[in-house]
Structure formats: C-alpha cells, structure tokens
Amino acid sequence: MRILVLGSGAREHAIILALRSEEASHAIYAAPGNAGIARDAHLVDLDANDPAAVTAFAKDQAIDLVVIGPEAPLVAGVADAVRERGIPVFGPGKAAAQLEGSKTYAKRIMDAAGVPTGRAMRAHDLVGVEAALDELGAPHVVKADGLAAGKGVIVTSDRASALAHAETYLPSGGVLIEEFLSGPEVSLFFLSDGDRVLPLSPAQDFKRLRDGDEGPNTGGMGAYSPLPWLTERFGGEQEFVDQVTREVAEPVIRQMDAEGTPFIGLLYAGLILTEQGVKVIEFNARFGDPETQVVLPRLIDPLSELLLAAASGTLDTHPRPAFAEATAVTVVLASEGYPEAPLTGRVLTGVDEAEEVDGVHVAHAATARRENDLLATGGRVLNVVALGTTFREARTAAYEGIERIGLEGGQYRTDIAARVVED
C-alpha cells in the first residue's frame, strides 16, 4: 500500500515502525515527520492541519490510506476532507473528534450511552469554578475543556493551584471540574469502523514528570504493556478487555452512530479502576502517546490491514487482534524545563549506541538534523522502547539504552514499570 501518516512524534514513529515490520512492502510517507522518522519513511513538507493540502497530496500520490496521528488535524477536519475524495482515512471526522476536543461533549456522550464516569461540572468563569470546587471537594480535578496536548489537567488538594490552573484555560473555552477518582489507571485502545470495535492490548502510562508520580502532569513519561496485575481483579486481561468493550467502547460507538457522527479510527479509553468499578476518565480520538510505543511492538497482526479495515468499514471481517506474550517498556527522555518551558536545540548523542542494546529501539518524538548533529527540538524528545520475555528483562534493557544517550539537562523517570518487576 501507499500510506500517508500525519504527525511528527514518537506515536507516529511507532506506527510507521509497525508498518515497516510487516512482510508486505509499503510506500510510507510522513508529514511532517522528524529526524528518526526520516529513516523509515519519505518525509513530506506538508501542513498536516491543512485539509486541502493533505487531500491534494493524497490524490496526487495515489495514497491508499491516510493515518492521522495527532489530535489537531482531526479537530481541523482533515479526515472529512480526505474522506470526501474517496480516500480511506484512519481517523474520525471533525464532529466525532469532539470526543477528545471537548470534554463537555465527551461527558454528554458518556451519559447518553450509560458509560460509567465521574461527576463533572463545567465552568466559564472563576465564580463557577469556585462553586464547582466547593461542590465536588478535594482533591480537585480541573481540566481544560479543549485540546491541551496532554497537559491541561491538574489534580491537587491546593485550592489556589486549582484556581490558577482554571484561570489559565478559561479564556480558551472553559474548564471542567471533575470528581476525583482513586485507583490504578489503564489505557485501552479500540479500532472502530463506525459500527464495530476491536480492542488492542491494555497499557499503563506515567503522566507525572518525576519518580513516585510527583511533579506536574506531562504528555506521558513512560509506559508498559501488558498489565499482569489485571488478573488479580478481573481473572485476566481478556476478561477485563471484554468488560470494557461491552460497557464502554460499544455503547459509545453506538451512541455516536445514532447521533449521526460515526466514529472511524482509534478510540482511546483512559480508565480508572475504582472500588465502585471501572470508570472512564477521558476519551481521546487517536492513538495514545507513549502507550502506542509499547502496544504496537507486541501486535502480531499486520497493522496496515487493521487500519484499512477500520477506514473502509470492514472490521467485521477481522478477528480480534493477537498480541505476543513479550513484555514492552518505554522510557521517555525529555528536555530540561519540560513541561513548562523546555529548552530545545541541544545536541543528542548516543542514540545509535542505545539501539545496540538487545531488544531496544528508539522512537523519535522531537528531533531534527543539523549537518552532522541530531538536535532535540521539543519537550519530549525520544522514547527508548525495549521488548523482553519478562518485565525485568525489558525494563533493564530500556534503562541501559537511555543511559547511553546524552542530552544536556535531559530528564527521565527511573521508576517506569518498577511495580511489575517487584511483583
């Protein structure tokens, strides 16, 4: 196939690496990509958020499948424009992408579909925020109602901090104050063709910047998959996935279809396992980052066939995707100052040496080439991903790999997947 992947992060690099690993030979284009993606795809100088530009390129190059990685092109309506020209697109249209683009919309869909989630109150001004904080109590959960690149959420017992966070995002369209839910979190992806869903394997990511879940929220500092501890509560991963498919994914997809906004693409369910049962924290309308980096390397089925089936409405012809028993761990290397004010433009060294560690590969998130130097160009710079037969093996390899990489001021967590190794 001729495939165009939109995006420039480690998620998109992970998707491209999965496509490259298939027996079939694909012509893969990436817009705009990054220095790492350039090794595995043809980079295209194209504005991924411009529906007309993406559509024109896809038509001119006879693209068979467009895969939209990040959220911004979805909310911009890129999928709608490409789909109208008869080109299969893996990614929801603008209306359906509101599931991620508007927390208020997502809550309404969940309520209509009977999906378990926490209470929430929307506020347009500080008076409303204060009333909601009083109503729902501490710890306070304050979320930007729109897109915030994974950093629009604060969970704090400090009322002043909650108010300050709300004040930052109120001008951008309001905020949601939510009930605090306690328990382990799980990310679970579902492929959807607008009618049927197929689940992938669950993962757990680490949102806080520092060890021990301290520091500010980030876009994600690491992840691992599968989740062996699900057996303790659900009898196994399969039982958990079946429950979430039945109680969350299928009702949401049915509700959106009934409202005339069919969801075609990747439904990301951010879940929390409370004492009262599984509840949804949020939905995203695309592959999660960094969870994709540990889920896709374990996928046995050809990713291209699954994405095309979702895009063309034929998921009913595919069985549930199979996953290898291998364990996967990824550790994110971030720039100094991330997430508040990352310092970029610094030289990266040792990436090739990291990939010499058995079982390790590096997914690039924000890199560029300047002559002979590899530069860090964003907050989250690289994902060091390791596969192993055990979590101890995978985790050891991931940290051995990241320790070989040099970046002035670079930071990473040292406790990714520590729990599953200790267990």
Secondary structure, DSSP 8 states (H G I E B T S, - for coil): -EEEEEE-SHHHHHHHHHHHTSSS--EEEEEE--TTGGGTSEE----TT-HHHHHHHHHHTT-SEEEE-SHHHHHTTHHHHHHHTT--EES--TTTTHHHH-HHHHHHHHHHHT--B--EEEESSHHHHHHHHHHH-SSEEEEESS--TT--EEEES-HHHHHHHHHHHGGGT-EEEE----S-EEEEEEEEESS-EEE---BEE--EEEGGGEEEE-S-SEEEE--TTHHHHHSSHHHHHHHHIIIIIHHHHHHHHHTT---EEEEEEEEEEETTEEEEEEEESS--TTTHHHHGGGB-S-HHHHHHHHHHT-GGGS----B-S-EEEEEEEE-TTTTTS-----EEE-HHHHTTSTTEEEEESSEEEETTEEEE-SSEEEEEEEEESSHHHHHHHHHHHHHT-EETT-B--S-TTHHHHH-
